[in-house]
Amino acid sequence: MKNKINRRDFLANSALVSAAMFMPGFLRATGSDTANFNGKRLIIVQLTGGNDGLNTIIPYSNDLYYSNRPDIGVKTADLIRLNDDLAFNPALDSLTDLWEQGSMSILNNVGYPNPNRSHFRSRDIWHSASDENKIINSGWIGRAFDSQCDDSHCALPHNAIEIDSSLSLILRGEKFSGLAMDKPLELAQGLNNPVIKAFSSLAINDSLTNHNFLYKELVDTYQSAEYVVSKSKIYSSKIIYPQTEFSKGLKVISELIISGSETKVYYQSLNGFDTHVAQNNFHPRQLKSLAEGLNALYIDLKQNNEWNNTLVVVYSEFGRRVKQNGARGTDHGTANNVFFFGGNLNRLGILNELPNLIDLQDGDLKYTIDFRSVYATVLKKWLDINPSIVLGKEFSMLDFIA
């Protein structure tokens, strides 16, 4: 007799899994019950490619910034000054209102020990919250939902949504996985697929055979898709969002929040930050897209009394080298800044020390804050989840939220 295969092997090897792939715009996901919901939403934005933090929040009072970047350093006359030392890149002009209204905080020098400069590996480290030398095949948000599962139920997929056509590691757990979608309309079209309808109507019994497990996966995903589509019909934003794909995604998030969706976590990425060549031709455009999208989100949620229930965390998988390269760009670096937005921030403005441009390691900034301290703080203080269970060990708490 053949050995019984486990659920992971079944999903990896069974030909029947191909049926799930008929569902455009979303992936399979586990779950059989809706998680308890306290009204707080977390929006995670990743700046993919390695954002140049030094040309985003600019240490203009430090002469070393300009001596290391004679061609790409942002001119002092163009800066939006935040204090006597730091300034916004002028492309971030749309964030000025959030800064002045007390809805933004900046954490400098965030990273991790033994930093990896590979896009893919560093992104996985941030997604999984692993050490540099350890591979973890689940994401920290996925494990956060795993920790809330019991023998009878988990959260449904729509409790964590990625605005994309495929699901990233960050939302994948061992028991729970989130829902990936580009647009609710495309999700609705997928619900009309006859193959999916047929699978979703099949009955399953309590003895979880491999086939029953697959059926349950499909049913749960189908139910979450129906839930999201129904919520998307409740509210249509009157705010004018920029016509970028990034801002369109933020509009979807805002409309779901205002419609009362019980989604706890949203994840979206903004690409285009790998600025090795002619950086000043591209980097400001990406920053402008980020700032304008977040400003529209802020206006929308604030006007609908949801801003105080929302925490936005913006990060990149690494920063860039302090010194510009020969192509008027910057190469892969290490430590970087992380941004927080919301109506319930505990501390505002610049949260810690400036980047140290003298004490470098191989031409890179040294980290002083482990990124997992950010995660631990969000888990405990915002999501009300034990961070040590999710992260595997204790990390110090920060005070950007109460």
VOPAGU-2260 file (C-alpha; in pm, 1 decimal, decimal comma):
REM VOPAGU-2260
SITE   aa  ch    i         X         Y         Z
SITE  MET   A    0       0,0       0,0       0,0
SITE  LYS   A    1     124,2     348,0     -80,2
SITE  ASN   A    2     213,9     574,3     204,7
SITE  LYS   A    3     -43,1     845,0     269,1
SITE  ILE   A    4      80,3    1177,9     137,2
SITE  ASN   A    5      43,5    1493,1     341,0
SITE  ARG   A    6    -152,5    1804,7     247,0
SITE  ARG   A    7     150,8    1995,4     121,8
SITE  ASP   A    8     261,0    1705,4    -101,2
SITE  PHE   A    9     -89,9    1672,1    -233,8
SITE  LEU   A   10    -106,7    2036,6    -333,8
SITE  ALA   A   11     237,4    2018,8    -490,1
SITE  ASN   A   12     181,4    1698,1    -688,8
SITE  SER   A   13    -185,9    1641,0    -756,3
SITE  ALA   A   14    -305,5    1708,2   -1109,3
SITE  LEU   A   15    -640,3    1811,3    -967,2
SITE  VAL   A   16    -481,2    2125,7    -832,0
SITE  SER   A   17    -482,0    2258,2   -1186,6
SITE  ALA   A   18    -855,3    2312,1   -1149,4
SITE  ALA   A   19    -785,8    2579,4    -891,2
SITE  MET   A   20    -572,4    2765,2   -1141,4
SITE  PHE   A   21    -880,2    2835,8   -1352,4
SITE  MET   A   22    -959,5    3104,7   -1096,6
SITE  PRO   A   23    -802,0    3415,6   -1251,3
SITE  GLY   A   24    -657,2    3669,2   -1013,4
SITE  PHE   A   25    -667,7    3464,3    -695,4
SITE  LEU   A   26    -504,2    3158,8    -544,7
SITE  ARG   A   27    -615,3    2874,7    -330,1
SITE  ALA   A   28    -635,3    2949,5      41,3
SITE  THR   A   29    -737,7    2766,1     354,1
SITE  GLY   A   30    -987,3    2856,4     622,1
SITE  SER   A   31   -1337,4    2777,6     741,0
SITE  ASP   A   32   -1441,9    3061,1     965,5
SITE  THR   A   33   -1407,3    3436,9     989,3
SITE  ALA   A   34   -1150,2    3565,7    1237,1
SITE  ASN   A   35   -1252,4    3794,8    1517,8
SITE  PHE   A   36   -1227,8    4151,0    1391,4
SITE  ASN   A   37   -1161,6    4459,4    1601,2
SITE  GLY   A   38   -1193,6    4714,1    1320,9
SITE  LYS   A   39    -819,4    4779,5    1284,1
SITE  ARG   A   40    -663,8    4745,2     939,4
SITE  LEU   A   41    -299,1    4709,3     846,8
SITE  ILE   A   42    -182,6    4813,1     499,1
SITE  ILE   A   43     168,6    4701,2     402,6
SITE  VAL   A   44     339,0    4863,7     104,7
SITE  GLN   A   45     667,5    4727,2     -28,9
SITE  LEU   A   46     886,2    4946,4    -249,5
SITE  THR   A   47    1028,3    4667,9    -463,8
SITE  GLY   A   48    1380,7    4695,3    -599,8
SITE  GLY   A   49    1553,6    4861,7    -307,4
SITE  ASN   A   50    1444,7    5219,3    -250,4
SITE  ASP   A   51    1719,0    5477,7    -206,7
SITE  GLY   A   52    1629,8    5601,3     140,4
SITE  LEU   A   53    1899,0    5871,1     136,7
SITE  ASN   A   54    1737,2    6035,8    -165,8
SITE  THR   A   55    1391,5    5990,7     -12,8
SITE  ILE   A   56    1444,7    6140,7     331,5
SITE  ILE   A   57    1750,0    6353,4     268,3
SITE  PRO   A   58    2012,3    6433,0     537,1
SITE  TYR   A   59    2080,6    6769,4     378,3
SITE  SER   A   60    2268,8    6915,9     676,7
SITE  ASN   A   61    2542,0    6652,6     637,8
SITE  ASP   A   62    2806,9    6755,0     384,1
SITE  LEU   A   63    2896,6    6388,9     334,4
SITE  TYR   A   64    2562,1    6337,6     161,7
SITE  TYR   A   65    2656,4    6580,9    -113,6
SITE  SER   A   66    3024,1    6481,5    -136,2
SITE  ASN   A   67    2919,7    6117,1    -190,0
SITE  ARG   A   68    2651,5    6215,3    -440,7
SITE  PRO   A   69    2782,1    6505,3    -647,8
SITE  ASP   A   70    2551,8    6425,6    -941,7
SITE  ILE   A   71    2242,6    6271,5    -784,9
SITE  GLY   A   72    2222,3    6461,7    -455,2
SITE  VAL   A   73    1897,9    6660,5    -442,1
SITE  LYS   A   74    1963,8    7034,2    -451,0
SITE  THR   A   75    1898,1    7217,3    -127,1
SITE  ALA   A   76    1679,7    7473,3    -302,9
SITE  ASP   A   77    1437,2    7195,4    -405,1
SITE  LEU   A   78    1403,3    7025,9     -67,3
SITE  ILE   A   79    1091,2    7015,1     150,7
SITE  ARG   A   80    1251,4    7058,9     491,8
SITE  LEU   A   81    1117,2    6859,2     783,2
SITE  ASN   A   82    1360,6    6989,6    1043,7
SITE  ASP   A   83    1715,8    7126,2    1060,1
SITE  ASP   A   84    1864,6    6799,1     937,2
SITE  LEU   A   85    1620,3    6604,7     719,3
SITE  ALA   A   86    1401,9    6687,3     421,2
SITE  PHE   A   87    1153,3    6526,2     185,0
SITE  ASN   A   88    1255,7    6464,5    -171,2
SITE  PRO   A   89    1045,4    6722,5    -362,1
SITE  ALA   A   90     864,0    6433,6    -534,3
SITE  LEU   A   91     705,0    6359,1    -193,7
SITE  ASP   A   92     522,4    6691,2    -189,7
SITE  SER   A   93     185,6    6511,3    -163,0
SITE  LEU   A   94     288,3    6373,1     177,2
SITE  THR   A   95     322,7    6721,2     325,6
SITE  ASP   A   96     -36,0    6725,1     452,8
SITE  LEU   A   97       5,1    6389,6     627,2
SITE  TRP   A   98     326,8    6510,6     788,2
SITE  GLU   A   99     176,0    6840,7     903,8
SITE  GLN   A  100    -146,0    6677,2    1026,1
SITE  GLY   A  101      44,5    6431,9    1245,9
SITE  SER   A  102     -25,2    6121,7    1038,3
SITE  MET   A  103     331,3    6020,5     951,0
SITE  SER   A  104     640,4    5888,4    1129,1
SITE  ILE   A  105     984,3    5795,5     995,8
SITE  LEU   A  106    1213,0    5528,7    1139,6
SITE  ASN   A  107    1575,2    5542,3    1022,9
SITE  ASN   A  108    1844,7    5274,1     994,6
SITE  VAL   A  109    1617,8    4967,9     977,9
SITE  GLY   A  110    1771,6    4640,2     866,8
SITE  TYR   A  111    1902,1    4308,0    1000,0
SITE  PRO   A  112    2233,0    4134,5    1085,1
SITE  ASN   A  113    2451,9    4002,4     801,8
SITE  PRO   A  114    2246,1    4177,3     531,9
SITE  ASN   A  115    2190,0    4011,2     196,7
SITE  ARG   A  116    2201,5    4231,3    -115,0
SITE  SER   A  117    2005,9    3996,8    -339,9
SITE  HIS   A  118    1659,9    4131,8    -424,1
SITE  PHE   A  119    1497,3    3790,4    -399,2
SITE  ARG   A  120    1668,1    3669,7     -84,9
SITE  SER   A  121    1633,0    3996,8     103,2
SITE  ARG   A  122    1267,4    4021,4       2,5
SITE  ASP   A  123    1210,5    3668,8     135,0
SITE  ILE   A  124    1385,4    3761,3     458,6
SITE  TRP   A  125    1151,2    4058,5     505,4
SITE  HIS   A  126     847,2    3851,2     405,4
SITE  SER   A  127     928,3    3555,0     627,6
SITE  ALA   A  128    1096,2    3747,7     912,3
SITE  SER   A  129    1378,3    3493,3     906,7
SITE  ASP   A  130    1743,8    3527,3     993,9
SITE  GLU   A  131    1970,9    3580,1     694,2
SITE  ASN   A  132    2103,1    3222,7     708,2
SITE  LYS   A  133    1767,9    3049,3     765,2
SITE  ILE   A  134    1502,4    2962,1     506,6
SITE  ILE   A  135    1139,5    2983,9     624,3
SITE  ASN   A  136     868,2    2888,4     376,0
SITE  SER   A  137     592,5    3091,3     536,9
SITE  GLY   A  138     531,9    3462,8     579,1
SITE  TRP   A  139     501,1    3652,6     904,9
SITE  ILE   A  140     144,3    3763,9     828,5
SITE  GLY   A  141      50,5    3410,3     725,7
SITE  ARG   A  142     189,8    3278,3    1053,5
SITE  ALA   A  143       7,7    3551,0    1245,3
SITE  PHE   A  144    -320,1    3409,5    1114,8
SITE  ASP   A  145    -192,8    3054,4    1172,6
SITE  SER   A  146    -153,8    3141,7    1539,8
SITE  GLN   A  147    -525,2    3221,1    1559,1
SITE  CYS   A  148    -633,6    2887,3    1409,6
SITE  ASP   A  149    -766,6    2602,2    1620,1
SITE  ASP   A  150    -871,4    2246,9    1535,6
SITE  SER   A  151   -1209,5    2355,3    1402,9
SITE  HIS   A  152   -1144,8    2671,9    1206,4
SITE  CYS   A  153    -907,1    2930,9    1064,0
SITE  ALA   A  154    -967,3    3273,9     922,8
SITE  LEU   A  155   -1099,4    3283,8     568,7
SITE  PRO   A  156    -869,2    3398,8     286,0
SITE  HIS   A  157   -1026,9    3743,5     254,9
SITE  ASN   A  158    -891,2    3836,1     597,7
SITE  ALA   A  159    -558,9    3910,0     423,7
SITE  ILE   A  160    -564,2    4042,1      67,0
SITE  GLU   A  161    -281,4    4112,2    -175,5
SITE  ILE   A  162    -347,8    4350,0    -463,5
SITE  ASP   A  163    -181,9    4140,4    -731,0
SITE  SER   A  164    -250,6    3840,8    -953,8
SITE  SER   A  165     -45,5    3603,2    -738,7
SITE  LEU   A  166      10,3    3559,1    -368,0
SITE  SER   A  167     342,6    3655,9    -209,8
SITE  LEU   A  168     518,7    3467,1      66,2
SITE  ILE   A  169     424,8    3728,4     325,9
SITE  LEU   A  170      57,8    3615,7     328,8
SITE  ARG   A  171     125,7    3240,7     320,3
SITE  GLY   A  172     109,6    3035,3     638,8
SITE  GLU   A  173     102,2    2664,4     712,7
SITE  LYS   A  174    -274,4    2661,4     776,3
SITE  PHE   A  175    -386,0    2997,6     641,6
SITE  SER   A  176    -315,6    3172,9     313,7
SITE  GLY   A  177    -454,4    3502,6     195,2
SITE  LEU   A  178    -635,1    3601,6    -121,8
SITE  ALA   A  179    -463,4    3765,7    -419,6
SITE  MET   A  180    -660,6    3974,9    -666,7
SITE  ASP   A  181    -603,1    4261,2    -905,6
SITE  LYS   A  182    -956,7    4398,5    -917,0
SITE  PRO   A  183   -1292,2    4288,6    -771,5
SITE  LEU   A  184   -1439,8    4288,6   -1123,4
SITE  GLU   A  185   -1192,5    4027,3   -1240,0
SITE  LEU   A  186   -1262,4    3830,8    -925,0
SITE  ALA   A  187   -1634,4    3840,3   -1007,1
SITE  GLN   A  188   -1565,8    3710,4   -1356,9
SITE  GLY   A  189   -1373,8    3419,9   -1207,4
SITE  LEU   A  190   -1675,4    3325,7    -994,2
SITE  ASN   A  191   -1873,0    3257,2   -1311,7
SITE  ASN   A  192   -1627,2    2993,3   -1428,4
SITE  PRO   A  193   -1832,8    2669,1   -1461,5
SITE  VAL   A  194   -1543,7    2451,2   -1341,9
SITE  ILE   A  195   -1508,8    2651,2   -1021,3
SITE  LYS   A  196   -1883,1    2656,9    -965,7
SITE  ALA   A  197   -1897,4    2280,5   -1002,2
SITE  PHE   A  198   -1614,9    2224,3    -755,3
SITE  SER   A  199   -1750,3    2475,9    -505,5
SITE  SER   A  200   -2087,1    2299,0    -489,8
SITE  LEU   A  201   -1941,4    1960,3    -398,9
SITE  ALA   A  202   -2013,7    1837,0     -50,1
SITE  ILE   A  203   -1734,1    1735,3     182,4
SITE  ASN   A  204   -1750,2    1521,3     492,4
SITE  ASP   A  205   -1557,9    1537,1     815,8
SITE  SER   A  206   -1293,3    1283,2     717,7
SITE  LEU   A  207   -1042,4    1496,1     529,6
SITE  THR   A  208    -923,2    1286,9     237,7
SITE  ASN   A  209    -694,4    1445,9     -15,4
SITE  HIS   A  210    -987,2    1512,4    -248,2
SITE  ASN   A  211   -1196,1    1656,4      31,2
SITE  PHE   A  212    -907,8    1880,1     123,2
SITE  LEU   A  213    -890,2    2014,7    -230,4
SITE  TYR   A  214   -1266,0    2069,6    -238,4
SITE  LYS   A  215   -1246,6    2255,5      89,6
SITE  GLU   A  216    -969,0    2474,8     -47,4
SITE  LEU   A  217   -1182,5    2564,3    -346,0
SITE  VAL   A  218   -1495,6    2624,6    -142,1
SITE  ASP   A  219   -1317,4    2854,0     101,0
SITE  THR   A  220   -1157,8    3052,3    -178,7
SITE  TYR   A  221   -1490,5    3072,3    -362,7
SITE  GLN   A  222   -1663,6    3198,0     -48,2
SITE  SER   A  223   -1396,7    3461,3      11,2
SITE  ALA   A  224   -1416,6    3573,1    -349,5
SITE  GLU   A  225   -1793,4    3608,1    -319,9
SITE  TYR   A  226   -1747,4    3804,3       2,2
SITE  VAL   A  227   -1498,7    4049,3    -153,2
SITE  VAL   A  228   -1710,1    4098,3    -465,1
SITE  SER   A  229   -2019,5    4170,4    -254,6
SITE  LYS   A  230   -1830,6    4422,6     -40,6
SITE  SER   A  231   -1684,8    4594,1    -346,6
SITE  LYS   A  232   -2036,6    4689,5    -458,6
SITE  ILE   A  233   -2118,5    4884,5    -142,6
SITE  TYR   A  234   -1898,0    5192,9    -176,6
SITE  SER   A  235   -1750,1    5367,7    -478,7
SITE  SER   A  236   -1498,4    5637,9    -393,4
SITE  LYS   A  237   -1563,3    5996,6    -495,4
SITE  ILE   A  238   -1198,0    6087,5    -439,3
SITE  ILE   A  239    -987,9    6134,5    -752,1
SITE  TYR   A  240    -702,4    5885,5    -736,4
SITE  PRO   A  241    -404,4    5913,5    -975,2
SITE  GLN   A  242    -432,3    5687,2   -1278,3
SITE  THR   A  243    -139,4    5466,7   -1184,2
SITE  GLU   A  244    -171,5    5095,9   -1112,2
SITE  PHE   A  245     -43,5    5158,1    -762,0
SITE  SER   A  246    -308,9    5418,3    -685,6
SITE  LYS   A  247    -579,1    5205,7    -843,7
SITE  GLY   A  248    -482,7    4931,5    -599,6
SITE  LEU   A  249    -500,1    5170,2    -305,3
SITE  LYS   A  250    -844,7    5278,5    -422,7
SITE  VAL   A  251    -960,8    4915,1    -414,1
SITE  ILE   A  252    -825,2    4885,4     -59,7
SITE  SER   A  253    -994,2    5205,7      52,0
SITE  GLU   A  254   -1328,1    5105,4     -98,0
SITE  LEU   A  255   -1317,8    4767,1      75,6
SITE  ILE   A  256   -1231,7    4928,3     409,0
SITE  ILE   A  257   -1508,9    5186,1     382,0
SITE  SER   A  258   -1751,4    4915,4     270,5
SITE  GLY   A  259   -1695,1    4734,4     600,1
SITE  SER   A  260   -1486,1    4442,2     478,5
SITE  GLU   A  261   -1345,4    4240,2     767,7
SITE  THR   A  262   -1009,8    4217,7     593,8
SITE  LYS   A  263    -742,1    4280,2     855,4
SITE  VAL   A  264    -433,3    4303,2     635,4
SITE  TYR   A  265    -376,1    4440,5     286,9
SITE  TYR   A  266     -47,5    4404,9     100,4
SITE  GLN   A  267      58,8    4587,8    -214,7
SITE  SER   A  268     392,5    4648,4    -382,7
SITE  LEU   A  269     519,7    4938,4    -591,3
SITE  ASN   A  270     791,7    4837,1    -836,5
SITE  GLY   A  271    1068,9    5032,7   -1005,4
SITE  PHE   A  272    1317,2    5117,2    -727,8
SITE  ASP   A  273    1624,2    4936,3    -861,7
SITE  THR   A  274    1802,0    5255,6    -964,2
SITE  HIS   A  275    2149,7    5154,1   -1080,8
SITE  VAL   A  276    2157,3    5391,4   -1378,6
SITE  ALA   A  277    2044,3    5753,6   -1424,4
SITE  GLN   A  278    1862,7    5739,4   -1094,1
SITE  ASN   A  279    1726,1    6092,8   -1104,5
SITE  ASN   A  280    1538,3    6010,7   -1425,2
SITE  PHE   A  281    1334,3    5740,2   -1251,7
SITE  HIS   A  282    1343,4    5761,5    -873,9
SITE  PRO   A  283    1143,5    6085,0    -835,4
SITE  ARG   A  284     867,9    5943,5   -1054,4
SITE  GLN   A  285     829,4    5639,3    -829,0
SITE  LEU   A  286     831,5    5854,1    -516,2
SITE  LYS   A  287     566,5    6078,1    -668,5
SITE  SER   A  288     349,2    5775,3    -742,0
SITE  LEU   A  289     387,1    5659,3    -382,6
SITE  ALA   A  290     311,0    5999,7    -230,6
SITE  GLU   A  291      12,1    6082,8    -449,3
SITE  GLY   A  292    -143,4    5741,8    -394,8
SITE  LEU   A  293    -102,0    5755,0     -17,7
SITE  ASN   A  294    -241,0    6107,8      -6,3
SITE  ALA   A  295    -554,9    6000,4    -192,6
SITE  LEU   A  296    -593,1    5702,2      41,6
SITE  TYR   A  297    -554,4    5933,5     341,7
SITE  ILE   A  298    -821,5    6176,7     216,5
SITE  ASP   A  299   -1063,2    5895,4     134,6
SITE  LEU   A  300   -1030,1    5714,8     467,0
SITE  LYS   A  301   -1027,2    6033,2     671,8
SITE  GLN   A  302   -1345,8    6164,8     510,8
SITE  ASN   A  303   -1512,8    5832,7     587,5
SITE  ASN   A  304   -1391,9    5812,8     949,6
SITE  GLU   A  305   -1163,0    5514,3     888,2
SITE  TRP   A  306    -820,2    5677,8     908,2
SITE  ASN   A  307    -788,9    5627,7    1284,6
SITE  ASN   A  308    -849,4    5253,8    1234,7
SITE  THR   A  309    -574,5    5224,8     972,6
SITE  LEU   A  310    -199,4    5171,5    1001,2
SITE  VAL   A  311      12,9    5191,4     686,0
SITE  VAL   A  312     368,6    5053,9     689,9
SITE  VAL   A  313     598,2    5129,4     392,5
SITE  TYR   A  314     935,7    4957,0     352,0
SITE  SER   A  315    1182,3    4828,1      92,8
SITE  GLU   A  316    1389,7    4510,2      94,4
SITE  PHE   A  317    1711,4    4715,3     133,8
SITE  GLY   A  318    1848,1    5064,5      77,9
SITE  ARG   A  319    2123,6    5179,2    -157,2
SITE  ARG   A  320    2494,7    5249,9    -119,3
SITE  VAL   A  321    2588,0    5586,1      26,5
SITE  LYS   A  322    2817,6    5672,9    -264,1
SITE  GLN   A  323    2674,5    5709,2    -613,6
SITE  ASN   A  324    2813,4    5476,8    -881,5
SITE  GLY   A  325    2971,2    5565,4   -1215,6
SITE  ALA   A  326    2637,2    5550,4   -1397,2
SITE  ARG   A  327    2479,3    5822,6   -1181,5
SITE  GLY   A  328    2283,5    5565,6    -992,1
SITE  THR   A  329    2320,7    5373,0    -669,3
SITE  ASP   A  330    2394,4    5007,4    -605,1
SITE  HIS   A  331    2235,2    4767,9    -357,6
SITE  GLY   A  332    2281,8    4866,7       5,0
SITE  THR   A  333    2151,9    4763,8     343,2
SITE  ALA   A  334    1979,8    4970,3     614,2
SITE  ASN   A  335    1694,0    5197,6     516,5
SITE  ASN   A  336    1403,1    5402,4     642,7
SITE  VAL   A  337    1054,2    5268,8     716,7
SITE  PHE   A  338     746,0    5491,4     707,9
SITE  PHE   A  339     432,4    5473,8     919,7
SITE  PHE   A  340     103,3    5646,0     840,7
SITE  GLY   A  341    -220,6    5653,9    1033,6
SITE  GLY   A  342    -451,2    5848,7    1261,2
SITE  ASN   A  343    -344,9    5667,8    1576,8
SITE  LEU   A  344      32,6    5698,6    1574,7
SITE  ASN   A  345     179,1    5726,9    1921,3
SITE  ARG   A  346     490,8    5920,6    1817,5
SITE  LEU   A  347     517,3    6154,2    1523,1
SITE  GLY   A  348     795,0    6278,4    1301,4
SITE  ILE   A  349    1149,1    6141,5    1309,2
SITE  LEU   A  350    1160,8    5853,7    1557,5
SITE  ASN   A  351    1533,9    5790,8    1600,0
SITE  GLU   A  352    1886,3    5897,9    1512,2
SITE  LEU   A  353    1992,5    6019,6    1168,7
SITE  PRO   A  354    2173,5    5790,3     924,0
SITE  ASN   A  355    2542,9    5781,6    1012,6
SITE  LEU   A  356    2738,5    5863,6     695,8
SITE  ILE   A  357    3078,0    5827,7     863,3
SITE  ASP   A  358    3059,9    5486,4    1031,2
SITE  LEU   A  359    2984,1    5264,7     730,3
SITE  GLN   A  360    3025,0    4894,0     661,6
SITE  ASP   A  361    3152,0    4819,7     310,3
SITE  GLY   A  362    3013,6    5153,8     196,6
SITE  ASP   A  363    2670,8    5089,0     347,7
SITE  LEU   A  364    2472,3    5227,2     637,2
SITE  LYS   A  365    2474,6    5016,0     952,5
SITE  TYR   A  366    2139,2    4912,6    1086,6
SITE  THR   A  367    2041,1    5008,8    1441,0
SITE  ILE   A  368    1680,4    4880,0    1437,0
SITE  ASP   A  369    1598,4    4518,4    1348,4
SITE  PHE   A  370    1301,7    4515,2    1110,5
SITE  ARG   A  371    1146,6    4240,7    1321,0
SITE  SER   A  372    1105,9    4489,6    1604,2
SITE  VAL   A  373     871,5    4674,0    1368,7
SITE  TYR   A  374     681,4    4350,6    1307,9
SITE  ALA   A  375     672,2    4262,8    1677,9
SITE  THR   A  376     528,2    4605,5    1758,9
SITE  VAL   A  377     262,5    4579,1    1488,6
SITE  LEU   A  378     166,5    4226,7    1595,5
SITE  LYS   A  379     133,5    4305,6    1964,6
SITE  LYS   A  380       3,7    4661,9    1964,3
SITE  TRP   A  381    -207,1    4669,3    1648,7
SITE  LEU   A  382    -312,1    4314,4    1562,5
SITE  ASP   A  383    -320,6    4192,7    1925,6
SITE  ILE   A  384    -118,6    3879,6    1842,1
SITE  ASN   A  385     168,1    3733,4    2044,3
SITE  PRO   A  386     478,3    3828,3    1843,0
SITE  SER   A  387     709,4    3563,7    1987,2
SITE  ILE   A  388     483,8    3286,1    1853,0
SITE  VAL   A  389     494,8    3437,7    1504,0
SITE  LEU   A  390     858,8    3549,5    1498,1
SITE  GLY   A  391    1005,6    3258,6    1694,6
SITE  LYS   A  392    1183,1    3475,6    1950,2
SITE  GLU   A  393    1155,7    3803,6    2135,6
SITE  PHE   A  394    1229,2    4138,3    1971,4
SITE  SER   A  395    1225,5    4475,7    2138,5
SITE  MET   A  396     905,6    4680,9    2122,9
SITE  LEU   A  397     901,6    5022,2    1954,3
SITE  ASP   A  398     674,4    5310,5    2043,2
SITE  PHE   A  399     538,1    5440,7    1711,7
SITE  ILE   A  400     199,0    5302,1    1819,7
SITE  ALA   A  401      66,0    5292,1    2174,7
